[in-house]
Amino acid sequence: MKLSKIMGPMLAALMLGACVEQELDVSAEAGEVLFQSNCAACHGADARGGAAAALFATPPDLTGLAANSGGVFPRDYVMGVIDGYHRDPAFSAAMPEFGAGDMGPTVIVERDGLGTPVPARLLAITSWLEVMQRE
C-alpha cells in the first residue's frame, strides 16, 4: 500500500481536527483547580488570605471583593490584577503577573456588542472567585 494512500486520510483528519473549535472550560469548578495550583499557596485554599507567612505583606482575603465594591463583584478589576495589567503601588511584588506567561487559549467575552478575547484560565479563576464571595 502506498504511503500517500495512508497519509492522505490522516492528514485530512488532522486538518479537520484543527478546524473544529475546542470548547474551553471556564467554569468555577475548573477555576478552583487552577486557583489551588497557582494561588492557594499565598491566598489560602479558601481564598481568605494570610496563608504565606514568609511574604512581606499578608495576602488579602479574596472572599470580600464584592462586599468591598458595593456588593458587585469587580470581575474586570480582578482579571486585571491576576493578569498583571492593573497593579498599584500597594501590591506586593510577590504577586506574579500571570499575563506575562502563557495563559493558554482565549474565549470571546461579549459585552455591549463588543467581543474581547480573554484567556480561558483567567476567566475560570475569576469565575471561582466570584462564587467564593461571602455575603
HURA-V25781 format. One record per pair of residues at least 4 apart in sequence whose C-alpha atoms are under 8 Angstrom apart, sorted by sequence separation. I is the first residue (numbers start at 1). J is the second residue. D is the distance in Angstrom with one decimal. If there is no record, write none. Layout:
BEGIN
((I/J/D) (I/J/D))
END
This chain:
BEGIN
((1/5/7.1) (2/6/6.9) (3/7/5.9) (4/8/5.6) (5/9/7.3) (6/10/6.7) (7/11/5.8) (8/12/6.2) (9/13/6.1) (10/14/6.2) (11/15/6.1) (12/16/6.1) (13/17/6.0) (14/18/6.3) (15/19/6.4) (16/20/6.4) (26/30/6.3) (27/31/6.2) (28/32/6.1) (29/33/6.7) (30/34/6.5) (31/35/5.9) (32/36/6.0) (33/37/6.4) (34/38/6.0) (35/39/4.9) (36/40/4.9) (37/41/7.9) (39/43/5.9) (40/44/4.3) (41/45/7.5) (43/47/5.1) (44/48/6.0) (64/68/6.1) (65/69/6.3) (66/70/6.5) (67/71/4.7) (69/73/6.7) (74/78/6.1) (75/79/6.2) (76/80/6.1) (77/81/6.2) (78/82/6.3) (79/83/5.9) (80/84/5.8) (81/85/6.2) (87/91/6.4) (91/95/7.4) (97/101/7.8) (98/102/7.8) (99/103/6.3) (110/114/5.4) (111/115/6.6) (118/122/7.2) (119/123/6.4) (120/124/6.1) (121/125/6.3) (122/126/6.2) (123/127/6.1) (124/128/6.4) (125/129/6.3) (126/130/6.2) (127/131/6.4) (128/132/6.3) (129/133/6.7) (1/6/7.8) (25/30/6.4) (26/31/6.9) (34/39/7.8) (35/40/6.1) (36/41/7.7) (39/44/7.5) (40/45/4.7) (43/48/6.2) (44/49/5.3) (53/58/7.1) (66/71/4.8) (67/72/7.1) (69/74/6.8) (80/85/4.9) (81/86/4.9) (98/103/7.1) (110/115/4.3) (118/123/6.8) (40/46/7.6) (43/49/4.0) (44/50/6.8) (52/58/7.0) (66/72/4.8) (67/73/7.8) (80/86/4.9) (81/87/6.1) (109/115/5.4) (110/116/6.3) (40/47/6.8) (42/49/6.8) (43/50/6.1) (44/51/5.0) (51/58/7.8) (52/59/7.3) (66/73/4.1) (80/87/8.0) (108/115/5.6) (109/116/5.2) (42/50/6.8) (43/51/5.7) (44/52/8.0) (50/58/5.1) (51/59/7.3) (65/73/6.3) (66/74/6.5) (108/116/5.3) (109/117/6.3) (36/45/6.1) (42/51/5.1) (43/52/7.3) (49/58/7.1) (50/59/5.2) (65/74/7.1) (77/86/7.3) (108/117/4.5) (109/118/6.7) (35/45/8.0) (41/51/6.5) (42/52/4.7) (49/59/5.0) (50/60/6.7) (107/117/5.4) (108/118/6.2) (40/51/7.7) (41/52/6.6) (49/60/4.8) (50/61/7.4) (106/117/5.6) (107/118/5.4) (48/60/6.9) (49/61/4.3) (84/96/7.5) (85/97/8.0) (106/118/5.0) (107/119/6.2) (48/61/4.0) (49/62/6.8) (84/97/4.3) (106/119/4.0) (107/120/5.8) (47/61/6.1) (48/62/5.7) (82/96/7.7) (83/97/5.5) (84/98/6.4) (85/99/7.8) (105/119/5.7) (106/120/5.1) (47/62/5.4) (48/63/6.0) (82/97/6.4) (83/98/5.0) (84/99/5.9) (104/119/6.1) (105/120/6.2) (43/59/5.7) (47/63/6.2) (81/97/7.8) (82/98/6.1) (83/99/4.2) (84/100/7.5) (103/119/5.9) (104/120/7.0) (42/59/6.3) (43/60/6.9) (82/99/7.4) (83/100/7.5) (103/120/7.7) (104/121/6.9) (43/61/7.1) (103/121/6.4) (43/62/7.6) (103/122/7.2) (57/92/6.5) (56/92/7.4) (55/94/7.1) (83/122/7.5) (82/122/7.5) (79/122/6.6) (79/123/7.4) (79/126/6.5) (78/126/6.9) (75/126/6.8) (75/130/7.7) (73/130/6.4) (73/133/8.0) (66/130/8.0) (63/129/7.1) (67/133/7.9) (62/129/7.2) (66/133/6.5) (67/134/7.7) (65/133/6.9) (67/135/7.0) (63/132/5.6) (64/133/5.9) (63/133/4.4) (64/134/6.2) (62/133/7.6) (63/134/5.8) (47/129/7.8) (24/107/7.5) (47/132/7.7) (46/132/8.0) (34/121/7.4) (31/121/7.0) (34/124/7.9) (35/125/6.0) (34/125/6.4) (31/123/7.7) (32/124/7.8) (31/124/4.1) (32/125/6.5) (26/120/5.6) (30/124/6.0) (31/125/3.9) (25/120/7.0) (26/121/6.6) (29/124/7.8) (30/125/7.5) (31/126/7.0) (24/120/6.6) (28/124/5.7) (31/127/6.5) (32/128/5.7) (26/123/5.8) (27/124/5.4) (28/125/6.9) (31/128/5.2) (26/124/4.1) (28/126/7.8) (30/128/7.9) (31/129/8.0) (25/124/7.2) (26/125/7.9) (28/127/4.9) (29/128/6.8) (27/127/6.5) (28/128/4.0) (26/127/7.4) (27/128/7.4) (28/129/7.8) (28/131/7.1))
END
